[in-house]
Amino acid sequence: MNYTLTQLPDRTEKPRQSGLTMVMDKGLSLREVEDFLSTSAGHSDIVKLGWATSFVTPNLKDKIAIYQSAGIPVYFGGTLFEAFVVRNQFDEYRKLLDKYGLEHAEVSDGSIDMNQDDKCNYIRTLATQVTVLSEVGSKDEAKIIPPYKWIQLMKSELQAGAWKVIGEAREGGTVGLFRASGEVRQGLVEEILTQVPFESILWEAPQKEQQVWFVKLLGANVNLGNIAPHEVIPLETIRLGLRGDTFSHFLDK
């Protein structure tokens, strides 16, 4: 840091297992990636190439190499996994991960109906090849999954070999964990946390108010995802109590 302040919460250090910031790249250019890393590499833990944007992104191999050279893992969005699976191209998907030298993959079923046993089998298979993040929740705002089901799914997918389970919110933060207004489904989150360790969950929280809510609930080292590149540094100040929203949260009372 550039100077000393007391009464700041302890932040885990990279490479970390909790306090992760997952960044959503929705189509940055190579130069934009370089600019982003020049300011935010130290606060970014992993980058998702959102949904299936990697299919149409130019210079994809070069982009991935830039992230990896900065020590930041990259993975394809879960929607791309689903696009391969629904076309019976899972083996091609596995080859794709090797082609681009990826060490992480996301398994999701937010856009397609998938049997839970099948999903866990995909997780088990991919976990022999890469580190797996598994997303729970639907992208359909009309589909409300009860808390007991979220818990059962998360537990099963962690047991199948997922490194982290992701709480679905999409890039806008208006489905899954959140109401259409962006408001957190507080009862849902609190019930999940009675059964699933918080360090095993990566909460998608693209909106500032959502990030603030999770930091106040779970502290500076909560795992948060779908963070826009230009919001990584602002999020770090929220984690440290250096933005108005959390300014008093970590001060000695």
C-alpha positions as CSV (number, residue, x, y, z in Angstrom):
1,M,0.0,0.0,0.0
2,N,1.1,3.6,-0.5
3,Y,1.0,4.7,3.1
4,T,0.0,3.4,6.6
5,L,-3.4,3.4,8.2
6,T,-4.3,1.6,11.4
7,Q,-7.6,-0.3,12.1
8,L,-7.8,-2.0,8.8
9,P,-9.0,-5.6,8.5
10,D,-6.5,-8.2,7.7
11,R,-6.6,-9.3,4.1
12,T,-5.5,-12.7,2.9
13,E,-2.6,-12.7,0.5
14,K,-2.4,-14.1,-3.0
15,P,-2.6,-16.9,-3.8
16,R,-5.5,-17.1,-1.5
17,Q,-8.4,-19.5,-0.7
18,S,-10.7,-16.8,0.7
19,G,-11.1,-13.2,0.0
20,L,-11.1,-13.9,-3.7
21,T,-12.1,-11.3,-6.3
22,M,-13.3,-12.9,-9.5
23,V,-13.3,-10.4,-12.4
24,M,-15.7,-10.6,-15.4
25,D,-14.0,-9.9,-18.7
26,K,-16.8,-9.3,-21.2
27,G,-14.6,-8.6,-24.2
28,L,-11.6,-6.4,-23.2
29,S,-9.1,-5.7,-25.9
30,L,-5.4,-6.7,-25.4
31,R,-4.5,-3.1,-24.6
32,E,-7.4,-2.9,-22.1
33,V,-6.2,-6.0,-20.4
34,E,-2.7,-4.6,-20.1
35,D,-4.1,-1.3,-18.7
36,F,-6.4,-3.2,-16.3
37,L,-3.5,-5.4,-15.0
38,S,-1.3,-2.3,-14.5
39,T,-3.6,-1.1,-11.8
40,S,-5.5,-4.1,-10.5
41,A,-3.5,-7.3,-10.9
42,G,-2.6,-7.3,-7.2
43,H,-6.3,-7.2,-6.2
44,S,-7.6,-9.7,-8.8
45,D,-7.4,-13.5,-8.2
46,I,-9.1,-15.1,-11.2
47,V,-10.7,-13.9,-14.5
48,K,-13.8,-15.3,-16.1
49,L,-14.2,-14.7,-19.8
50,G,-18.0,-14.1,-19.5
51,W,-20.5,-16.6,-20.8
52,A,-19.4,-17.6,-24.3
53,T,-17.6,-14.4,-25.2
54,S,-14.5,-16.4,-25.8
55,F,-16.0,-17.8,-29.0
56,V,-16.0,-14.4,-30.7
57,T,-13.1,-12.7,-28.9
58,P,-10.2,-11.9,-31.3
59,N,-6.6,-12.7,-30.2
60,L,-8.0,-15.1,-27.6
61,K,-4.7,-17.0,-27.0
62,D,-2.8,-13.7,-26.7
63,K,-5.3,-12.4,-24.2
64,I,-5.1,-15.5,-22.0
65,A,-1.3,-15.3,-22.2
66,I,-1.3,-11.8,-20.9
67,Y,-3.4,-12.7,-17.9
68,Q,-1.4,-15.8,-17.2
69,S,1.9,-13.9,-17.4
70,A,0.6,-11.7,-14.6
71,G,-0.1,-14.8,-12.5
72,I,-3.9,-14.6,-12.9
73,P,-5.8,-17.7,-13.9
74,V,-8.4,-17.5,-16.6
75,Y,-11.5,-19.6,-17.3
76,F,-14.3,-19.8,-19.7
77,G,-17.8,-18.8,-18.6
78,G,-20.2,-21.6,-17.6
79,T,-22.5,-20.9,-20.5
80,L,-19.8,-22.0,-22.9
81,F,-19.6,-25.3,-21.0
82,E,-23.3,-25.7,-21.4
83,A,-23.1,-24.8,-25.1
84,F,-20.7,-27.7,-25.6
85,V,-22.7,-30.1,-23.4
86,V,-26.1,-29.5,-25.0
87,R,-24.4,-30.3,-28.4
88,N,-22.9,-33.5,-27.1
89,Q,-19.4,-32.0,-27.4
90,F,-18.1,-32.5,-23.9
91,D,-14.9,-34.2,-25.1
92,E,-14.2,-31.3,-27.5
93,Y,-14.7,-28.9,-24.5
94,R,-12.0,-30.8,-22.6
95,K,-9.6,-30.6,-25.5
96,L,-10.4,-26.8,-25.7
97,L,-9.2,-26.3,-22.1
98,D,-5.9,-28.0,-23.0
99,K,-5.6,-26.1,-26.3
100,Y,-5.6,-22.8,-24.4
101,G,-3.6,-24.0,-21.4
102,L,-6.4,-23.3,-18.9
103,E,-6.2,-24.7,-15.4
104,H,-9.7,-23.8,-14.3
105,A,-13.2,-24.5,-15.7
106,E,-16.7,-23.7,-14.7
107,V,-19.6,-26.2,-14.6
108,S,-23.0,-24.7,-14.7
109,D,-26.6,-25.5,-15.6
110,G,-28.1,-22.0,-15.5
111,S,-29.3,-22.1,-19.1
112,I,-30.1,-25.8,-19.6
113,D,-31.9,-28.5,-17.6
114,M,-29.3,-30.9,-16.3
115,N,-29.7,-33.9,-14.0
116,Q,-27.8,-33.4,-10.7
117,D,-26.0,-36.7,-11.0
118,D,-24.9,-35.8,-14.6
119,K,-23.6,-32.4,-13.3
120,C,-21.6,-34.0,-10.6
121,N,-20.2,-36.5,-13.1
122,Y,-19.0,-33.6,-15.2
123,I,-17.4,-32.1,-12.1
124,R,-15.7,-35.3,-11.2
125,T,-14.4,-35.7,-14.8
126,L,-13.1,-32.2,-15.1
127,A,-11.6,-32.2,-11.6
128,T,-9.1,-34.8,-12.9
129,Q,-7.9,-32.2,-15.5
130,V,-8.4,-28.7,-14.0
131,T,-9.6,-26.9,-10.9
132,V,-13.4,-26.8,-11.1
133,L,-15.8,-24.0,-10.1
134,S,-19.4,-25.1,-10.0
135,E,-22.2,-22.6,-10.4
136,V,-25.5,-23.1,-8.6
137,G,-28.7,-21.2,-9.5
138,S,-30.8,-20.4,-12.6
139,K,-30.5,-17.5,-15.0
140,D,-34.3,-17.5,-15.3
141,E,-35.6,-14.9,-12.8
142,A,-38.9,-16.7,-12.7
143,K,-37.3,-19.9,-11.4
144,I,-37.0,-19.7,-7.6
145,I,-34.9,-22.4,-6.0
146,P,-35.8,-23.0,-2.4
147,P,-32.9,-22.7,0.2
148,Y,-32.8,-26.4,1.0
149,K,-32.2,-27.1,-2.6
150,W,-29.4,-24.6,-2.9
151,I,-27.8,-26.2,0.1
152,Q,-28.2,-29.7,-1.3
153,L,-26.8,-28.7,-4.6
154,M,-23.8,-26.9,-3.2
155,K,-22.9,-29.7,-0.8
156,S,-23.2,-32.3,-3.6
157,E,-21.0,-30.4,-6.0
158,L,-18.3,-29.7,-3.4
159,Q,-18.3,-33.4,-2.6
160,A,-18.0,-34.2,-6.3
161,G,-14.7,-32.2,-6.5
162,A,-15.6,-28.5,-7.0
163,W,-13.0,-26.1,-5.5
164,K,-15.7,-23.4,-5.1
165,V,-19.4,-23.2,-5.6
166,I,-20.6,-20.0,-7.3
167,G,-23.9,-18.4,-6.2
168,E,-25.6,-17.3,-9.5
169,A,-26.4,-13.7,-10.1
170,R,-25.6,-13.2,-13.8
171,E,-23.5,-10.2,-14.8
172,G,-26.3,-7.8,-13.8
173,G,-27.0,-9.1,-10.3
174,T,-30.7,-9.5,-10.8
175,V,-31.4,-13.3,-10.6
176,G,-30.5,-16.2,-8.3
177,L,-29.2,-14.7,-5.1
178,F,-30.9,-11.5,-5.8
179,R,-34.4,-10.1,-6.6
180,A,-35.0,-8.4,-9.9
181,S,-34.3,-5.1,-8.1
182,G,-30.8,-6.3,-7.1
183,E,-31.8,-6.7,-3.5
184,V,-30.1,-9.6,-1.8
185,R,-32.3,-12.6,-0.8
186,Q,-31.1,-12.3,2.7
187,G,-32.9,-15.3,4.2
188,L,-31.6,-17.5,1.4
189,V,-27.9,-16.4,1.9
190,E,-28.2,-16.8,5.7
191,E,-29.7,-20.3,5.4
192,I,-27.0,-21.4,3.0
193,L,-24.4,-20.3,5.4
194,T,-25.8,-22.5,8.2
195,Q,-24.8,-25.6,6.1
196,V,-22.0,-24.5,3.6
197,P,-18.7,-23.0,4.8
198,F,-18.4,-19.4,3.6
199,E,-14.9,-19.9,2.2
200,S,-16.2,-22.5,-0.1
201,I,-18.7,-20.1,-1.8
202,L,-18.0,-17.5,-4.3
203,W,-20.9,-15.0,-4.4
204,E,-21.6,-13.3,-7.7
205,A,-22.1,-9.6,-6.6
206,P,-21.6,-7.2,-9.5
207,Q,-23.5,-4.3,-7.9
208,K,-21.8,-2.1,-5.3
209,E,-24.7,-2.4,-2.8
210,Q,-24.4,-6.2,-3.0
211,Q,-20.7,-6.1,-2.4
212,V,-21.2,-3.9,0.6
213,W,-23.8,-6.3,2.0
214,F,-21.6,-9.3,1.8
215,V,-18.6,-7.5,3.3
216,K,-20.7,-6.4,6.2
217,L,-22.0,-9.9,6.7
218,L,-18.9,-11.9,6.2
219,G,-16.0,-9.5,6.4
220,A,-13.1,-8.4,4.2
221,N,-12.3,-11.9,3.0
222,V,-15.6,-12.9,1.5
223,N,-15.3,-14.4,-2.0
224,L,-16.9,-12.1,-4.6
225,G,-17.4,-12.5,-8.3
226,N,-18.6,-11.0,-11.5
227,I,-16.7,-7.8,-10.6
228,A,-16.2,-5.4,-13.6
229,P,-12.6,-4.6,-14.2
230,H,-13.0,-0.9,-13.4
231,E,-14.7,-1.9,-10.1
232,V,-11.8,-4.0,-8.7
233,I,-10.0,-1.2,-6.9
234,P,-13.3,0.3,-5.6
235,L,-14.2,-3.2,-4.2
236,E,-10.9,-3.4,-2.4
237,T,-11.6,-0.1,-0.6
238,I,-15.0,-1.5,0.4
239,R,-13.2,-4.6,1.8
240,L,-10.8,-2.4,3.8
241,G,-13.4,0.0,5.2
242,L,-12.1,2.9,3.1
243,R,-15.3,3.8,1.3
244,G,-18.2,5.5,2.9
245,D,-20.4,2.4,2.7
246,T,-18.1,0.4,5.1
247,F,-16.2,3.3,6.6
248,S,-17.2,2.6,10.2
249,H,-17.5,-1.1,9.9
250,F,-13.9,-2.1,10.8
251,L,-13.1,0.8,13.2
252,D,-12.5,0.0,16.9
253,K,-15.7,0.7,18.7
